[in-house]
């Protein structure tokens, strides 16, 4: 067997292992995310109560939680369409709207809505001046408008 066939087989096996690992971890991730959401609600209510008593919660926060490192590529004023534009510009190829969602999600950017992937599609559709369909690649693929 030649070296290319071996590399392709190795890549396929690695791809399969990664998908299996992702499938195994996703339920745990979702459960943890829900737990974090509940904790954030509780923290917020306690913080409001403490502030009502003129207690500085910033000092408590900084002792318990280390400051988050700054993210260079995302500014505080970036909107979801801005992030989609940056991603398409960086990848330099058309992307499927579900892939765009997955990349945003894996980068820590949460999309709200009943179906977040469809929300991404809605953001793209509402910004026709920035994004264009890429029917040559396939259905659901979008690129930066030239």
PyMOL CGO cylinders between C-alpha atoms (Angstrom):
from pymol import cmd
from pymol.cgo import CYLINDER

trace = [
    CYLINDER, 0.00, 0.00, 0.00, 1.33, 3.44, -0.88, 0.3, 1, 1, 1, 1, 1, 1,
    CYLINDER, 1.33, 3.44, -0.88, 1.88, 6.22, 1.64, 0.3, 1, 1, 1, 1, 1, 1,
    CYLINDER, 1.88, 6.22, 1.64, -1.09, 8.32, 0.44, 0.3, 1, 1, 1, 1, 1, 1,
    CYLINDER, -1.09, 8.32, 0.44, -3.56, 5.49, 1.02, 0.3, 1, 1, 1, 1, 1, 1,
    CYLINDER, -3.56, 5.49, 1.02, -2.18, 5.01, 4.52, 0.3, 1, 1, 1, 1, 1, 1,
    CYLINDER, -2.18, 5.01, 4.52, -2.46, 8.74, 5.32, 0.3, 1, 1, 1, 1, 1, 1,
    CYLINDER, -2.46, 8.74, 5.32, -6.02, 8.89, 4.05, 0.3, 1, 1, 1, 1, 1, 1,
    CYLINDER, -6.02, 8.89, 4.05, -6.98, 5.87, 6.13, 0.3, 1, 1, 1, 1, 1, 1,
    CYLINDER, -6.98, 5.87, 6.13, -5.31, 7.40, 9.20, 0.3, 1, 1, 1, 1, 1, 1,
    CYLINDER, -5.31, 7.40, 9.20, -7.08, 10.70, 8.60, 0.3, 1, 1, 1, 1, 1, 1,
    CYLINDER, -7.08, 10.70, 8.60, -10.43, 8.93, 8.19, 0.3, 1, 1, 1, 1, 1, 1,
    CYLINDER, -10.43, 8.93, 8.19, -9.89, 6.97, 11.41, 0.3, 1, 1, 1, 1, 1, 1,
    CYLINDER, -9.89, 6.97, 11.41, -8.86, 10.10, 13.31, 0.3, 1, 1, 1, 1, 1, 1,
    CYLINDER, -8.86, 10.10, 13.31, -11.90, 11.95, 11.94, 0.3, 1, 1, 1, 1, 1, 1,
    CYLINDER, -11.90, 11.95, 11.94, -14.16, 9.13, 13.09, 0.3, 1, 1, 1, 1, 1, 1,
    CYLINDER, -14.16, 9.13, 13.09, -12.57, 9.10, 16.58, 0.3, 1, 1, 1, 1, 1, 1,
    CYLINDER, -12.57, 9.10, 16.58, -13.04, 12.86, 16.90, 0.3, 1, 1, 1, 1, 1, 1,
    CYLINDER, -13.04, 12.86, 16.90, -16.70, 12.62, 15.91, 0.3, 1, 1, 1, 1, 1, 1,
    CYLINDER, -16.70, 12.62, 15.91, -17.25, 9.82, 18.43, 0.3, 1, 1, 1, 1, 1, 1,
    CYLINDER, -17.25, 9.82, 18.43, -15.55, 11.85, 21.17, 0.3, 1, 1, 1, 1, 1, 1,
    CYLINDER, -15.55, 11.85, 21.17, -17.69, 14.89, 20.32, 0.3, 1, 1, 1, 1, 1, 1,
    CYLINDER, -17.69, 14.89, 20.32, -20.84, 12.76, 20.44, 0.3, 1, 1, 1, 1, 1, 1,
    CYLINDER, -20.84, 12.76, 20.44, -19.77, 11.44, 23.85, 0.3, 1, 1, 1, 1, 1, 1,
    CYLINDER, -19.77, 11.44, 23.85, -19.04, 14.90, 25.29, 0.3, 1, 1, 1, 1, 1, 1,
    CYLINDER, -19.04, 14.90, 25.29, -21.98, 16.92, 23.90, 0.3, 1, 1, 1, 1, 1, 1,
    CYLINDER, -21.98, 16.92, 23.90, -24.57, 15.73, 26.48, 0.3, 1, 1, 1, 1, 1, 1,
    CYLINDER, -24.57, 15.73, 26.48, -22.16, 16.56, 29.31, 0.3, 1, 1, 1, 1, 1, 1,
    CYLINDER, -22.16, 16.56, 29.31, -21.47, 19.96, 27.77, 0.3, 1, 1, 1, 1, 1, 1,
    CYLINDER, -21.47, 19.96, 27.77, -25.18, 20.77, 27.44, 0.3, 1, 1, 1, 1, 1, 1,
    CYLINDER, -25.18, 20.77, 27.44, -25.84, 19.72, 31.03, 0.3, 1, 1, 1, 1, 1, 1,
    CYLINDER, -25.84, 19.72, 31.03, -22.96, 21.90, 32.29, 0.3, 1, 1, 1, 1, 1, 1,
    CYLINDER, -22.96, 21.90, 32.29, -24.11, 24.86, 30.19, 0.3, 1, 1, 1, 1, 1, 1,
    CYLINDER, -24.11, 24.86, 30.19, -27.61, 24.60, 31.71, 0.3, 1, 1, 1, 1, 1, 1,
    CYLINDER, -27.61, 24.60, 31.71, -26.11, 24.40, 35.19, 0.3, 1, 1, 1, 1, 1, 1,
    CYLINDER, -26.11, 24.40, 35.19, -23.97, 27.47, 34.52, 0.3, 1, 1, 1, 1, 1, 1,
    CYLINDER, -23.97, 27.47, 34.52, -27.05, 29.36, 33.30, 0.3, 1, 1, 1, 1, 1, 1,
    CYLINDER, -27.05, 29.36, 33.30, -28.86, 28.53, 36.56, 0.3, 1, 1, 1, 1, 1, 1,
    CYLINDER, -28.86, 28.53, 36.56, -25.84, 29.62, 38.60, 0.3, 1, 1, 1, 1, 1, 1,
    CYLINDER, -25.84, 29.62, 38.60, -25.63, 32.91, 36.70, 0.3, 1, 1, 1, 1, 1, 1,
    CYLINDER, -25.63, 32.91, 36.70, -29.27, 33.64, 37.55, 0.3, 1, 1, 1, 1, 1, 1,
    CYLINDER, -29.27, 33.64, 37.55, -28.64, 32.92, 41.24, 0.3, 1, 1, 1, 1, 1, 1,
    CYLINDER, -28.64, 32.92, 41.24, -25.44, 34.98, 41.25, 0.3, 1, 1, 1, 1, 1, 1,
    CYLINDER, -25.44, 34.98, 41.25, -27.26, 37.89, 39.64, 0.3, 1, 1, 1, 1, 1, 1,
    CYLINDER, -27.26, 37.89, 39.64, -30.02, 37.89, 42.26, 0.3, 1, 1, 1, 1, 1, 1,
    CYLINDER, -30.02, 37.89, 42.26, -27.51, 37.76, 45.14, 0.3, 1, 1, 1, 1, 1, 1,
    CYLINDER, -27.51, 37.76, 45.14, -25.45, 40.50, 43.52, 0.3, 1, 1, 1, 1, 1, 1,
    CYLINDER, -25.45, 40.50, 43.52, -28.52, 42.74, 43.29, 0.3, 1, 1, 1, 1, 1, 1,
    CYLINDER, -28.52, 42.74, 43.29, -29.32, 42.09, 46.96, 0.3, 1, 1, 1, 1, 1, 1,
    CYLINDER, -29.32, 42.09, 46.96, -25.75, 42.86, 48.03, 0.3, 1, 1, 1, 1, 1, 1,
    CYLINDER, -25.75, 42.86, 48.03, -25.62, 46.05, 45.97, 0.3, 1, 1, 1, 1, 1, 1,
    CYLINDER, -25.62, 46.05, 45.97, -28.89, 47.15, 47.55, 0.3, 1, 1, 1, 1, 1, 1,
    CYLINDER, -28.89, 47.15, 47.55, -27.02, 46.98, 50.87, 0.3, 1, 1, 1, 1, 1, 1,
    CYLINDER, -27.02, 46.98, 50.87, -24.13, 49.04, 49.36, 0.3, 1, 1, 1, 1, 1, 1,
    CYLINDER, -24.13, 49.04, 49.36, -21.74, 46.08, 49.33, 0.3, 1, 1, 1, 1, 1, 1,
    CYLINDER, -21.74, 46.08, 49.33, -19.09, 46.17, 46.62, 0.3, 1, 1, 1, 1, 1, 1,
    CYLINDER, -19.09, 46.17, 46.62, -19.38, 42.86, 44.75, 0.3, 1, 1, 1, 1, 1, 1,
    CYLINDER, -19.38, 42.86, 44.75, -16.41, 43.61, 42.48, 0.3, 1, 1, 1, 1, 1, 1,
    CYLINDER, -16.41, 43.61, 42.48, -13.91, 42.78, 45.23, 0.3, 1, 1, 1, 1, 1, 1,
    CYLINDER, -13.91, 42.78, 45.23, -15.64, 39.47, 45.94, 0.3, 1, 1, 1, 1, 1, 1,
    CYLINDER, -15.64, 39.47, 45.94, -15.73, 38.63, 42.24, 0.3, 1, 1, 1, 1, 1, 1,
    CYLINDER, -15.73, 38.63, 42.24, -12.05, 39.34, 41.64, 0.3, 1, 1, 1, 1, 1, 1,
    CYLINDER, -12.05, 39.34, 41.64, -11.02, 37.20, 44.61, 0.3, 1, 1, 1, 1, 1, 1,
    CYLINDER, -11.02, 37.20, 44.61, -13.03, 34.21, 43.41, 0.3, 1, 1, 1, 1, 1, 1,
    CYLINDER, -13.03, 34.21, 43.41, -12.89, 34.54, 39.62, 0.3, 1, 1, 1, 1, 1, 1,
    CYLINDER, -12.89, 34.54, 39.62, -9.66, 35.46, 37.86, 0.3, 1, 1, 1, 1, 1, 1,
    CYLINDER, -9.66, 35.46, 37.86, -10.15, 38.07, 35.14, 0.3, 1, 1, 1, 1, 1, 1,
    CYLINDER, -10.15, 38.07, 35.14, -10.88, 36.66, 31.71, 0.3, 1, 1, 1, 1, 1, 1,
    CYLINDER, -10.88, 36.66, 31.71, -8.09, 37.13, 29.17, 0.3, 1, 1, 1, 1, 1, 1,
    CYLINDER, -8.09, 37.13, 29.17, -8.93, 39.65, 26.47, 0.3, 1, 1, 1, 1, 1, 1,
    CYLINDER, -8.93, 39.65, 26.47, -10.03, 38.23, 23.14, 0.3, 1, 1, 1, 1, 1, 1,
    CYLINDER, -10.03, 38.23, 23.14, -8.17, 40.01, 20.37, 0.3, 1, 1, 1, 1, 1, 1,
    CYLINDER, -8.17, 40.01, 20.37, -10.43, 39.21, 17.43, 0.3, 1, 1, 1, 1, 1, 1,
    CYLINDER, -10.43, 39.21, 17.43, -13.72, 40.19, 19.09, 0.3, 1, 1, 1, 1, 1, 1,
    CYLINDER, -13.72, 40.19, 19.09, -14.41, 43.72, 20.21, 0.3, 1, 1, 1, 1, 1, 1,
    CYLINDER, -14.41, 43.72, 20.21, -17.28, 44.56, 22.50, 0.3, 1, 1, 1, 1, 1, 1,
    CYLINDER, -17.28, 44.56, 22.50, -19.14, 46.25, 19.68, 0.3, 1, 1, 1, 1, 1, 1,
    CYLINDER, -19.14, 46.25, 19.68, -18.96, 43.33, 17.24, 0.3, 1, 1, 1, 1, 1, 1,
    CYLINDER, -18.96, 43.33, 17.24, -22.37, 42.16, 16.19, 0.3, 1, 1, 1, 1, 1, 1,
    CYLINDER, -22.37, 42.16, 16.19, -23.20, 38.69, 14.93, 0.3, 1, 1, 1, 1, 1, 1,
    CYLINDER, -23.20, 38.69, 14.93, -23.10, 39.85, 11.28, 0.3, 1, 1, 1, 1, 1, 1,
    CYLINDER, -23.10, 39.85, 11.28, -19.67, 41.39, 12.00, 0.3, 1, 1, 1, 1, 1, 1,
    CYLINDER, -19.67, 41.39, 12.00, -18.44, 38.07, 13.38, 0.3, 1, 1, 1, 1, 1, 1,
    CYLINDER, -18.44, 38.07, 13.38, -19.85, 36.18, 10.39, 0.3, 1, 1, 1, 1, 1, 1,
    CYLINDER, -19.85, 36.18, 10.39, -18.13, 38.62, 8.04, 0.3, 1, 1, 1, 1, 1, 1,
    CYLINDER, -18.13, 38.62, 8.04, -14.79, 38.23, 9.85, 0.3, 1, 1, 1, 1, 1, 1,
    CYLINDER, -14.79, 38.23, 9.85, -15.10, 34.46, 9.73, 0.3, 1, 1, 1, 1, 1, 1,
    CYLINDER, -15.10, 34.46, 9.73, -15.90, 34.33, 6.03, 0.3, 1, 1, 1, 1, 1, 1,
    CYLINDER, -15.90, 34.33, 6.03, -13.06, 36.76, 5.35, 0.3, 1, 1, 1, 1, 1, 1,
    CYLINDER, -13.06, 36.76, 5.35, -10.63, 34.64, 7.37, 0.3, 1, 1, 1, 1, 1, 1,
    CYLINDER, -10.63, 34.64, 7.37, -11.64, 31.32, 5.79, 0.3, 1, 1, 1, 1, 1, 1,
    CYLINDER, -11.64, 31.32, 5.79, -11.63, 32.83, 2.28, 0.3, 1, 1, 1, 1, 1, 1,
    CYLINDER, -11.63, 32.83, 2.28, -14.25, 30.38, 1.08, 0.3, 1, 1, 1, 1, 1, 1,
    CYLINDER, -14.25, 30.38, 1.08, -18.04, 30.03, 1.10, 0.3, 1, 1, 1, 1, 1, 1,
    CYLINDER, -18.04, 30.03, 1.10, -19.39, 28.35, 4.23, 0.3, 1, 1, 1, 1, 1, 1,
    CYLINDER, -19.39, 28.35, 4.23, -22.66, 26.63, 5.06, 0.3, 1, 1, 1, 1, 1, 1,
    CYLINDER, -22.66, 26.63, 5.06, -24.75, 28.54, 7.59, 0.3, 1, 1, 1, 1, 1, 1,
    CYLINDER, -24.75, 28.54, 7.59, -24.67, 25.56, 9.97, 0.3, 1, 1, 1, 1, 1, 1,
    CYLINDER, -24.67, 25.56, 9.97, -20.87, 25.48, 9.78, 0.3, 1, 1, 1, 1, 1, 1,
    CYLINDER, -20.87, 25.48, 9.78, -20.81, 29.23, 10.48, 0.3, 1, 1, 1, 1, 1, 1,
    CYLINDER, -20.81, 29.23, 10.48, -22.95, 28.63, 13.59, 0.3, 1, 1, 1, 1, 1, 1,
    CYLINDER, -22.95, 28.63, 13.59, -20.71, 25.78, 14.76, 0.3, 1, 1, 1, 1, 1, 1,
    CYLINDER, -20.71, 25.78, 14.76, -17.58, 27.92, 14.37, 0.3, 1, 1, 1, 1, 1, 1,
    CYLINDER, -17.58, 27.92, 14.37, -19.14, 30.83, 16.25, 0.3, 1, 1, 1, 1, 1, 1,
    CYLINDER, -19.14, 30.83, 16.25, -20.36, 28.46, 18.97, 0.3, 1, 1, 1, 1, 1, 1,
    CYLINDER, -20.36, 28.46, 18.97, -16.97, 26.77, 19.35, 0.3, 1, 1, 1, 1, 1, 1,
    CYLINDER, -16.97, 26.77, 19.35, -15.41, 30.24, 19.61, 0.3, 1, 1, 1, 1, 1, 1,
    CYLINDER, -15.41, 30.24, 19.61, -17.64, 31.02, 22.60, 0.3, 1, 1, 1, 1, 1, 1,
    CYLINDER, -17.64, 31.02, 22.60, -20.09, 33.24, 20.75, 0.3, 1, 1, 1, 1, 1, 1,
    CYLINDER, -20.09, 33.24, 20.75, -23.64, 32.27, 21.76, 0.3, 1, 1, 1, 1, 1, 1,
    CYLINDER, -23.64, 32.27, 21.76, -26.51, 32.77, 19.35, 0.3, 1, 1, 1, 1, 1, 1,
    CYLINDER, -26.51, 32.77, 19.35, -29.92, 33.18, 20.93, 0.3, 1, 1, 1, 1, 1, 1,
    CYLINDER, -29.92, 33.18, 20.93, -33.14, 31.82, 19.55, 0.3, 1, 1, 1, 1, 1, 1,
    CYLINDER, -33.14, 31.82, 19.55, -35.24, 28.70, 19.40, 0.3, 1, 1, 1, 1, 1, 1,
    CYLINDER, -35.24, 28.70, 19.40, -32.99, 27.29, 16.69, 0.3, 1, 1, 1, 1, 1, 1,
    CYLINDER, -32.99, 27.29, 16.69, -29.61, 29.10, 16.80, 0.3, 1, 1, 1, 1, 1, 1,
    CYLINDER, -29.61, 29.10, 16.80, -28.54, 27.76, 13.40, 0.3, 1, 1, 1, 1, 1, 1,
    CYLINDER, -28.54, 27.76, 13.40, -31.64, 29.28, 11.80, 0.3, 1, 1, 1, 1, 1, 1,
    CYLINDER, -31.64, 29.28, 11.80, -30.92, 32.49, 13.69, 0.3, 1, 1, 1, 1, 1, 1,
    CYLINDER, -30.92, 32.49, 13.69, -27.53, 32.64, 11.97, 0.3, 1, 1, 1, 1, 1, 1,
    CYLINDER, -27.53, 32.64, 11.97, -29.28, 32.15, 8.65, 0.3, 1, 1, 1, 1, 1, 1,
    CYLINDER, -29.28, 32.15, 8.65, -31.63, 35.02, 9.52, 0.3, 1, 1, 1, 1, 1, 1,
    CYLINDER, -31.63, 35.02, 9.52, -28.69, 37.32, 10.32, 0.3, 1, 1, 1, 1, 1, 1,
    CYLINDER, -28.69, 37.32, 10.32, -27.15, 36.46, 6.97, 0.3, 1, 1, 1, 1, 1, 1,
    CYLINDER, -27.15, 36.46, 6.97, -30.44, 36.96, 5.09, 0.3, 1, 1, 1, 1, 1, 1,
    CYLINDER, -30.44, 36.96, 5.09, -31.00, 40.36, 6.70, 0.3, 1, 1, 1, 1, 1, 1,
    CYLINDER, -31.00, 40.36, 6.70, -27.56, 41.56, 5.60, 0.3, 1, 1, 1, 1, 1, 1,
    CYLINDER, -27.56, 41.56, 5.60, -27.82, 41.11, 1.84, 0.3, 1, 1, 1, 1, 1, 1,
    CYLINDER, -27.82, 41.11, 1.84, -25.48, 44.06, 1.36, 0.3, 1, 1, 1, 1, 1, 1,
    CYLINDER, -25.48, 44.06, 1.36, -22.65, 42.06, 3.01, 0.3, 1, 1, 1, 1, 1, 1,
    CYLINDER, -22.65, 42.06, 3.01, -23.39, 38.42, 2.17, 0.3, 1, 1, 1, 1, 1, 1,
    CYLINDER, -23.39, 38.42, 2.17, -24.22, 36.59, -1.00, 0.3, 1, 1, 1, 1, 1, 1,
    CYLINDER, -24.22, 36.59, -1.00, -25.48, 33.08, -1.70, 0.3, 1, 1, 1, 1, 1, 1,
    CYLINDER, -25.48, 33.08, -1.70, -22.95, 30.67, -3.19, 0.3, 1, 1, 1, 1, 1, 1,
    CYLINDER, -22.95, 30.67, -3.19, -25.14, 28.31, -5.26, 0.3, 1, 1, 1, 1, 1, 1,
    CYLINDER, -25.14, 28.31, -5.26, -22.08, 27.02, -7.11, 0.3, 1, 1, 1, 1, 1, 1,
    CYLINDER, -22.08, 27.02, -7.11, -20.97, 25.34, -3.88, 0.3, 1, 1, 1, 1, 1, 1,
    CYLINDER, -20.97, 25.34, -3.88, -24.37, 24.15, -2.72, 0.3, 1, 1, 1, 1, 1, 1,
    CYLINDER, -24.37, 24.15, -2.72, -27.59, 25.05, -1.01, 0.3, 1, 1, 1, 1, 1, 1,
    CYLINDER, -27.59, 25.05, -1.01, -27.18, 26.99, 2.25, 0.3, 1, 1, 1, 1, 1, 1,
    CYLINDER, -27.18, 26.99, 2.25, -23.67, 28.24, 1.44, 0.3, 1, 1, 1, 1, 1, 1,
    CYLINDER, -23.67, 28.24, 1.44, -22.82, 31.92, 1.75, 0.3, 1, 1, 1, 1, 1, 1,
    CYLINDER, -22.82, 31.92, 1.75, -19.87, 34.15, 0.92, 0.3, 1, 1, 1, 1, 1, 1,
    CYLINDER, -19.87, 34.15, 0.92, -18.86, 37.77, 1.29, 0.3, 1, 1, 1, 1, 1, 1,
    CYLINDER, -18.86, 37.77, 1.29, -20.43, 40.01, -1.30, 0.3, 1, 1, 1, 1, 1, 1,
    CYLINDER, -20.43, 40.01, -1.30, -17.82, 41.32, -3.72, 0.3, 1, 1, 1, 1, 1, 1,
]
cmd.load_cgo(trace, "trace")
